[in-house]
């Protein structure tokens, strides 16, 4: 896997606390946080797109289970 460097500025006191907690793999922690956050944002975008796509579709007056049952019975 190829990697890239990401530099950020953080408060000095925060950096000092990170140095004290050497048992924590900060690169791994930060990478996992970024991955989770990306997934959250992508999911929200997908849900918004689905909402937009469904806006023009009228709501059915019939329950979905009934339409599925009728479709199966027609086979």
Secondary structure, DSSP 8 states (H G I E B T S, - for coil): -----------HHHHHHHHH-TTS-HHHHHHHHHHHHHHHHHHHHHHHHHHHHHHTS---SS-HHHHHHHHHHT-
